[in-house]
Amino acid sequence: MGATVSTRANAAETRRRLQMSVKKLTKSLQAPMGSIKRWAQGKRKAKEAALRNQTQSSPVLPTVNDLLRRYAVDVCRRCESAVKVDPMDVERWIRGVDRALIASGWQEQEYVTESSLVFLHVLAKEACTPAQVASVDDLRMNVLICLFVGFSYTGNEISYPVKPFLSCATNKKAFWDRCMKISMSSSASMLNLNRDSSYYNRMRDELCSISTS
């Protein structure tokens, strides 16, 4: 009987010590676990703050329609000392060719994209100047010639019909001569657009910065 009581007492003491050990272990773990939780919460909050700042600081890039508008405004401003043209007319000239090629089955997707407009913006520096333009027809011809050069260099198809680009050019020889002149004078810039991403980004930013007001 005495042995049984002693055994029970020992078992109770063992349980008590085990419970104390568990409590001490739990208490010792609470501090580092709390630190880890606070660290994780701090990291999460920092990440959320960085994401908010990035969203707020990231510039909103213009849409393709916005870029086309900026391109048209730039072309008109370059030549305003020689001829007065509404930028919407320039937009219609370009959209008209694009739609005509789709309707006739020469292409499945529109040519006018961000990259194509950056390409046209570079060509306009050479082709759309007061020295090259004496009338609205001259400006339209030069815009369409730049567009033809753009299609030829960066379009998805192997070749394109010339007719949609000749709507205002009665002299085909002058059209082809002008195409060659623009291609030769702008060849270095066109190559840079393809092989130098920093140059492309600079020209894109330049186009994006054109004010339409």
ZAMARGU-4260 file (C-alpha; in steps of 0.2 Angstrom, whole numbers, plus 5000, padded with zeros to 4 digits):
<rodrens>
0) 5000/5000/5000 | 5014/5012/5005 | 5023/5008/4988 | 5007/5012/4978 | 5006/5029/4987
5) 5024/5033/4984 | 5022/5028/4965 | 5007/5040/4963 | 5017/5054/4972 | 5032/5051/4961
10) 5020/5051/4945 | 5012/5067/4951 | 5029/5076/4954 | 5035/5070/4937 | 5019/5078/4928
15) 5021/5094/4938 | 5039/5096/4933 | 5035/5091/4915 | 5021/5105/4915 | 5033/5117/4922
20) 5046/5113/4909 | 5033/5115/4895 | 5028/5132/4902 | 5046/5138/4903 | 5049/5132/4885
25) 5033/5140/4879 | 5038/5156/4887 | 5055/5156/4880 | 5048/5153/4863 | 5036/5167/4864
30) 5049/5181/4863 | 5057/5176/4847 | 5041/5171/4839 | 5034/5188/4843 | 5049/5196/4835
35) 5048/5185/4820 | 5029/5190/4818 | 5034/5208/4820 | 5048/5207/4807 | 5036/5198/4795
40) 5023/5211/4798 | 5036/5225/4795 | 5042/5217/4779 | 5024/5216/4773 | 5020/5234/4777
45) 5036/5240/4769 | 5032/5230/4753 | 5015/5237/4752 | 5021/5254/4754 | 5034/5252/4741
50) 5021/5245/4729 | 5010/5260/4732 | 5024/5272/4729 | 5029/5263/4713 | 5011/5264/4707
55) 5010/5283/4711 | 5027/5287/4704 | 5025/5276/4688 | 5020/5287/4673 | 5005/5283/4664
60) 5010/5279/4646 | 4999/5287/4632 | 4988/5275/4622 | 4991/5272/4604 | 4978/5284/4599
65) 4986/5297/4611 | 5003/5294/4602 | 4995/5296/4585 | 4988/5312/4590 | 5005/5318/4597
70) 5013/5313/4581 | 5000/5322/4571 | 5002/5338/4581 | 5021/5337/4580 | 5020/5335/4561
75) 5009/5350/4559 | 5020/5361/4571 | 5035/5357/4561 | 5027/5364/4545 | 5016/5377/4552
80) 5027/5391/4545 | 5024/5384/4527 | 5007/5377/4528 | 4992/5376/4540 | 4985/5359/4543
85) 4973/5351/4556 | 4981/5337/4566 | 4965/5327/4563 | 4969/5327/4545 | 4986/5319/4547
90) 4977/5306/4558 | 4964/5302/4545 | 4978/5300/4531 | 4987/5287/4542 | 4971/5278/4548
95) 4964/5278/4530 | 4979/5269/4523 | 4979/5257/4538 | 4961/5253/4536 | 4962/5251/4517
100) 4976/5238/4518 | 4965/5228/4531 | 4950/5229/4520 | 4959/5224/4504 | 4967/5209/4514
105) 4985/5215/4513 | 4986/5214/4532 | 4976/5207/4546 | 4981/5219/4560 | 4983/5238/4561
110) 5000/5244/4558 | 4998/5259/4570 | 5006/5254/4586 | 5018/5262/4598 | 5034/5256/4590
115) 5028/5261/4572 | 5023/5278/4578 | 5041/5280/4586 | 5048/5275/4569 | 5037/5288/4560
120) 5042/5301/4572 | 5060/5298/4568 | 5056/5299/4549 | 5046/5315/4551 | 5062/5324/4558
125) 5069/5323/4540 | 5053/5323/4529 | 5041/5335/4537 | 5050/5352/4538 | 5046/5369/4530
130) 5060/5366/4517 | 5051/5350/4511 | 5033/5357/4511 | 5025/5370/4501 | 5007/5365/4501
135) 4994/5353/4510 | 4997/5341/4496 | 5016/5341/4499 | 5013/5337/4517 | 5001/5323/4514
140) 5013/5316/4501 | 5028/5316/4513 | 5017/5309/4528 | 5012/5295/4516 | 5029/5292/4510
145) 5035/5291/4528 | 5021/5279/4531 | 5026/5268/4516 | 5044/5268/4522 | 5038/5263/4539
150) 5027/5249/4532 | 5042/5243/4521 | 5054/5242/4536 | 5043/5237/4550 | 5027/5230/4543
155) 5022/5212/4546 | 5020/5208/4528 | 5034/5205/4515 | 5027/5218/4503 | 5013/5231/4502
160) 5004/5239/4487 | 5009/5256/4483 | 4992/5263/4477 | 4985/5267/4495 | 5000/5278/4498
165) 4999/5287/4481 | 4982/5295/4484 | 4988/5313/4483 | 5004/5310/4473 | 5002/5312/4454
170) 5020/5310/4450 | 5026/5292/4454 | 5044/5296/4450 | 5044/5310/4463 | 5036/5298/4475
175) 5049/5285/4473 | 5063/5298/4473 | 5057/5305/4489 | 5056/5287/4496 | 5074/5284/4492
180) 5080/5301/4499 | 5071/5298/4516 | 5077/5280/4517 | 5095/5285/4514 | 5095/5300/4525
185) 5087/5291/4539 | 5095/5274/4538 | 5107/5277/4553 | 5092/5282/4564 | 5081/5268/4558
190) 5095/5255/4562 | 5098/5263/4579 | 5079/5261/4583 | 5082/5242/4580 | 5098/5239/4589
195) 5099/5252/4603 | 5085/5251/4615 | 5091/5267/4624 | 5089/5277/4608 | 5072/5269/4605
200) 5067/5274/4623 | 5073/5292/4620 | 5063/5294/4604 | 5048/5286/4612 | 5049/5298/4627
205) 5052/5312/4615 | 5035/5308/4606 | 5026/5305/4623 | 5032/5322/4629 | 5024/5332/4614
210) 5010/5342/4621 | 4993/5342/4611 | 4986/5357/4619
</rodrens>
